Amino acid sequence: MNISLIAAMDINRVIGQNNDLPWRLPRDWQHLKKITMGHPIILGRKNFESIGRPLPGRRNIILTRNSRCTYDGCEIAHTIEDVFELCKGEEEIFIFGGEQIYQMFLPYVERMYITKIHHSFEGDTYFPDFDHEEWKEVSVEKGITDEKNPFVYYFHLYERKRTTL
């Protein structure tokens, strides 16, 4: 199973404000949909509640400490091990945030799909700092800016560098 991560952040690693995105970039959502369709997404309860519904065409697995938590159309996990057990046999899973979920799974992630928005936003939720030396940038593509996507942004793909003995 390949463990990938998908996130969008501003120049200061902001990923959220008051349980919502501080920006609107429909093309980033299209990009996210294309990449994650057909694969499980792993997200925290607060992130799921901010979206308000399961994302269609994907297994939505909510990681929460709340043992009484249930959501229609979603599976519930309480530990990283639960997630790995639920996803046994999957080709690729996507870590979908928020901040605590990214932090928990980052040591296991092999590939990161990061949208970097070249703007500074107010925020209270951040993508974890990570050692860039452990990652190789495989590709970068400039996003299309228009009236509905008013910020300059880039789609980056990183893969963890393999260590050799």
N, C-alpha and C positions, 0 to 999 in steps of 0.2 A: 504494500500500500504506500503510495506517495502522499506525503503530507505537505500541502501547499497552503499559503496564506494569501488573502486578498484584502487590500486596504487602500483607502485614499487619505491623504494627509496634506496639510499645508507646509510652508517652509519651516515652521517651528514644531512639526510633528503633531499638530492639533488634528484630532479625528472626530471630536464632538463638542457640543455645547448644549447643556440642559437636555440630555438624552435625545439629541437630534443632530443632523449634519448642519454645520454653519454655512453651507453653500448648496447650490443647486447646479448640478452638471448632468443633464439627461444622457449625454454621450458616455459618461463614465458608467452610469447604470446599464446602458446597452453593452458596454465592454464587459462589465461584471457578469451580466446575464449570459453572454456568449461563452465566457470562460467557465462558469460554474454549472451551467445547465447539464442535468443528468448526473451530477455528483452530489454527495452529501455536503451540507454546510453545517459548521459547528459554530454556534453563537451563544452568548450569554443571555440570561433572562431579560436584562434591561435593554439590550440591543434588540432582542426579538420584540419586546413590548413597544419600542420606539417605531419599529416597522409596522406593527399592528396586525400582521397576518403571516402565515407561512409563504415563503417564496415558491411559486409553482415550478414544477419540473425538477425539483431537487428534494432529497430527504432533508428535512429541517430538524437538526438535533440540538436541543436546548441544554446547555450545561448550567446547572443550578444546584445550590446547596439545599434548597427547599424541597423536602421529601414529599410534600403534598401538591406540588406544582404539576398541572396538566394543561396542555393546550391542544385543541383540535388540529389534526393534521401534522403534529410534531411528535418526535420521540424525545424522551427525557433521559439525561445522563447526570450523574452526580459526581463523577470523578473522571480524570483523564483515562483511566483504565476502562471505565464504562464506555467511553467514546470509542476507544480502540476495539473493544469487544463488539460493539454495535456495528462497527465499520469493517469488521473482518471480511476479507474477500473483495472489498472495494478497490478499484484501480487507483483512484485519487480522491482525497477528501480536502475540503477547503475550510481553513480557519477564518471565521467571518467577523470576529471581534465580539465585544469591545475590548477595552484596554486590558482588563484582567485576563481575558481569554487569550489575547495575543501574547501576553507575558507568560502565561502558563505553558503555551504550546511552542513558543519560539525555539526552545532547545531541540525540538523534534522536527521542525520545519526544514524541508529540503529546497523549496522553491517559494519565492515571494513575488506576487503580482502587486506592484505598488503604483498608484496614481499619485503623482506629486503635483500639487497645485501651487503655482508660483505667486502666492498671495499670503498675507498674514490675516488670520481670523481670530476673534475672541474664542476661547475654548476652555473647557474644564476637563477634557479627556484627551490623552496623548498616546500616540504609538510608542511602544517601548524603544529606548535607545538600544542600538545593537552595534556590534563590532563590524564595521564595513570591510575589514580585512578578511573576514570569514566568508565573504560573499563576492561572487563574480557577476557583474552586470552583463547579461546575455543579449538584451535588446532594449532599445528605447525608441519610442514613437511619439511625436508631438500630436496632441489632440487638436481637433478642429474647434476653433473659437468662433462663436457667432452670437446672435442676440439671446439665445437660450442657454448658451455655454460661454458666459462672459469672461472667464478667467483663463489665463495661459496655464496649460497643464500637460503633463507627459506621462505616458504609460511605460513603466519600467518593469523588466523581468530580471530577477536575480536568482542565481542558483548557488547553494552552499558549496564552497570549495571542498573538495575531497582532501583529506589528510592522508599522507603516505607515511609508512613506517620505514 
